[in-house]
Amino acid sequence: MLPGAAVRLADQGVPVDLAAWLPIFFIFGVLPLIDRLLGSDTENVDETAVLRVHPYLRWLPLLTLPVWLLTLQYCIAEFHAFGFGAAGIIGWILSTGILGGILAINPAHELIHKPGVIEQLCGGLLLTSVGYHGFKIEHVRGHHVHVATPQDSSTAKLGESVYAFVPRAYVRNVRNAWLLEIERLRLLKRKPWSLRNEMLGWSALWLLSLLAIAAWLGMAAAAFFVAQGVAAAASLEVINYIEHYGLERAQVAPGRYERVTHLHSWNASQRLSNWLLFNLQRHSDHHAHARRRYPELQHHDDSPQLPAGYATMYVLALVPPLWRRVMDPRARLAARVAAVAN
């Protein structure tokens, strides 16, 4: 466990503020190297048989719930116990938030697309633990409907920097989640401020968690709980930036766009990243077939292809000139391929 390794380093004499950054260094420094060494996996399994042959794969995303909650509890307790300086506080918040993106938001993304009650519940709990429970609503009812159009808050425009995109996406997606839930209740002839409002329920659970942490370890720990959630949500939006940068669906009539296909999201085939992220990088097929479970997702050679896995692309996105130099020509080529396909 990366947070535990960071604590052990501090116990062995490494400056605490430096040790707090260990998870960040490993995820964005070491993993990309291993990712490159292990190469790509473009093999497609038989989607009708893989879960029958390996039924345990269906339950792996559910197991991340106890793993993440224990990790989060540990990180909060160590934040309270260690005397971090300013650099250490920032490092521990970012480290915990990035882990939250991997262990909470990523499996939640898999679960909220599935119809099972247990999967929906666990997905909601994972997202609430990072305070981004609106993703459960906006992602399914908003993003998947409007992806690759100007109406989508999670599709970055060609030339837009990640620093402009992330705050805009964060604010609009939270707002959209409330509006979508209010609209759903209106159609059911229910009042917005009723117990049927899913956003109210998850928000109440998040607030109870915040109060429990404050009672347990004090206000600083509660502030850390809020901050790690913001960091996790921001990391998600950076991934959204990577997954959809510069891609558009053709408008076929005023306000109407062509059907979503595997040509409208970026794909990546790096073996290790897909192992760690429940095949999230096969994002092109996910948007074309949103109900497919992660072991069933397919690789498409003609999908827009990222030049590296998400960890590498995440770092690249933080340097806009380099990002645009690498990605803008690929985005323009993807647009031409999609136009020919139409």
N, C-alpha and C positions, 0 to 999 in steps of 0.2 A: 504494500500500500504506500503510495507516494507521500502522503502527509506523515505517516509513521516513519518513513525513511528520513524525511526532513527533520523530524524531531530527534531521531537518533544521531544525525549529524551534529545538531546543536548540542546534544549531550556529550558528544565527543570533542567539542571545542570549536566547531565551526561557528562563526558569528551568527547569532540568531537571525538577524535581518537578512543575511545571505542565504541561510538554510531555508527561509520562508519561500524563496524563489525556486527551489529544487523542482517541484512539479512542473512549473512553467518551462524550465530548462529542458527537462526530460521530454515533455510532450512536443515542444517545438524545436528542440535541438537534436535529441537522440532518435525519437520515433521516425522522423523523416528519413534519416540515414538507414534505419532498419527497413523502412518501407521500400526504399530504393533497392536495397540488397535482395529483398524477397520478390521483387518484380510484380508483374501484373497477373491478374486472373480474369480471363475473358471467356472462360468456359460457362456454358449455360446448362443448368440441370433440368431434368424433367419436372416441371412445376406441378404436375399431377401426382408425382410419386415421392418427392423428396421428404415431405412431412410424414408420409406413411412409413417410409423406411427409417426416418430419424425423428420420431414424434417428440423427443425431448427438446428439439430446437424451438418448438412453439412456446415452451415455458421459460426459456432463458430470459427474455425481456422482463418477465414478472419477478425474477429473482434479483433484478437490480434494485427493486424497491427497498428490501432490508439492507442490501449492501450500501446503497447510497445514504439511507437514513443513519446508519451506524457511522459512515464516513463523515457525514455532516455533523453529527453529534460530537465526534472526536475533534473535528476542526474547530468547532465552537469552544469546546473545553480547553483545547490547547491555546487558542487565541486568548482566553481568559487567564491561562496559567503563565504564559510567556510574557516577558516584558519587551514586547516588540517596540522598536522605534518606528519613525514614520515610514522608512523604506520597508521594514518588515511588515507593517500593517498593510501597506499596499500590496506587497508580494503575497501575503497570506490570503487576502481577499481575492486577488486575481487567481491564485492557485486553486482556492476552493471553488470559485465561480467557474473556472474552466473545467474542473472535475464535475461540477454540477451540470455543465453543458453535455458532458460525455455520459455521466452515470444517471442523470435525471431526465434532461430534456430529450436526449437522443432515444432512449428506450420508450419514453412517453410518446414520442412521435410515432413509433411503431404501434403502440397500444391504442392510441385514440382513434386510429383508423379501423379498428376491429370492432365487431358488433357485440362481443361478449361483455356481460355486466362486470365481471372481475377485471377484464382488461381495461374497460373504460374507467373503473374506479381507481385502479393502480396508476393509470396514466394521469388522472386528475390529481392524485396524491403526490406523484413525482413532480408535476408542474407546480403545485401549490407550495412544495418545499423550497422552491426558488422564487416564489411570488409571481410567476408568469402563467397563471392558470388560464388567462384569457386565450392563450395559444390553443388550448383544447377546442375552443369555439371558432376563433378566427381562422386558424389554419385549415380546418376541414371545410367550413362553410364560406370562408372568404378567399383565402389564398388559392385553394384548389379550384375554385370557380373562376377567379380572375387572373391566374398566373399568366405572366408574359403579356399583360395588357397594362395600359396606364392606370386602370382601376386597382391594381394590386399593390398593396403597401410593401410587399416582400420581394418585388422585382426591381432591381437596380437598373437605372438607365445607362446606356452606353456613355462613357465619359464621367459618370458620377463617382465621386470618391467614397470610400467606405466611411469616412468621417462625416460626410453629409448624409449618407444613407442610414446609418445605424440609429441616430436620434430620431430621424423622421419615421423610420419603420417602427421603432419602439412605441412612440406616442400614438401613431395612427393605428397600430395593431391592438393596443389596449382599448382605445376608443371604439374601434370596429367591433371588438368582442362584446362590449356592452350594447352597442346598437343592434348587432345581430341577435343577441339574446332577447332584447326588448321586442324586436320585430317578431321573433318566434312566438313569444308570449301573446303579442297582439293578435296574431293569426289564430291562436288557441283561445282568444277572448279571455285572457288572464291579465291581471294587473302586473306592471313591471316590478313593483316592490312586493312580490309574493314569494312564498317558499319554493315555487317552481323555478325561480330565477337561478340558474346554475352559477352565474357569476357571483351572486350574493352568497351562495352556499360556500363556494371555494374561498371567497374573500374573507368570510367569517372564520373559516378554518385557519387561514393564514394569520389572521389577527390573533386568534387563540394561541397559535404556535409562538407568535411574537411575544405575547404576554407571558406565556409559560417560560420562555427563555429569559425574559427580563426578571421573572421571579426566581429563576434558578441561579443565574450568574450575574444579573445586573444589566444596566442600560447599555454598557459598552458591548456586551455580548449580543444584546438585542440589535444594536446598530450594525454589528458585524453580520448578523443573520439577514438584515435588509440589504446590506452592501453586497454580500456574496450572491444574492438573488439577482441584483442589478447586473453584476458581472456575468452571471450565467446567461441571463437574457441577452445581454450585449453580445456574448460569444455566439449565441444562436443566430442573431441577426447578421453577424459577420459571415456565418455559414450560409444564410439565405442569400447574402450578397454574392458569395462565390457560386452558389447553385444556379442563379438565374441572371447573372450580370449580362446586360446588353441583348437579351433574347426577347423577341416579340412574336406574337401571333398576328397573322394578317387579318385586317378588318374586312368582313364580307358584306356588311351592311351597317348603317349607323347604329352604334352601340352593340353590334354583334361581331364575334370573332370566330375564326376557324376553330375546329375541335382541337383539344390538347392532344399532342402526340409525344413520342419519345424524342422529337426534334426540338422541343421547347424547354429543355433543362440540360444543364451541364452534367456529363457523366465522367466518372473516374473509376479505374479498374485496379488500383493498387491493392494488392492482396491483404497486407496487414491492416491497412485502414478499414477495409470492408469487414474484416474479421472483428475488429474492435467496435465498429459503428453499426452493426446489424445491417450491413449492405446499404447504408444510407447513401453511399456514393453512386450506387446504381439508381440515381435520382431521376434519370430520364424515364426509366420504366416505371418507377413509382408514380410519377405524375400521369403516365398513360394508363396505369392499372393500380389505382390507389388502394384497393382492397387486398392486393397480393401481400402475403406475408413475406418477411424479409428473405427467407431462404429460397423463395420462388422467383425473386426479382431477376430479370434477364439483362445481359449486356447487349447493346446494340452498336455495331461498328459505325453506323451512320449517324449516331447521336453526336452532338457537340462534345468534344473530348477535352477535359482538363489535362494540362501537361504533367501534373503531379497530384499527389493525394491532398486531402483537406488540410493536414497540418502544415505542409509546405505552402499551399495556396493561402492559408490564413496569414502567415508571415508576409507573403508577397503582397496581399491586399493592404497591409499596413503601410506600404510604401507606394503611394499612388502612381508616381511616374513609372516605376518598374512594372506595376500591375498593368497599366494601360499599354505599355510597350509589348508585354506578353499577350494580353487578353484581347485588346481591341481588334487586331487583325483576325484572331480566331472568331470573335463575335461577328465580324462582317462576313467571314466565310460561312459561318453557320447560317446567317440570314440568306445568303445566296443558295445554299443547299436546301433550306426550307422552301424558298421561292420555287426552285425547280421541282421539288416534291409536290407542290400544289399544282 
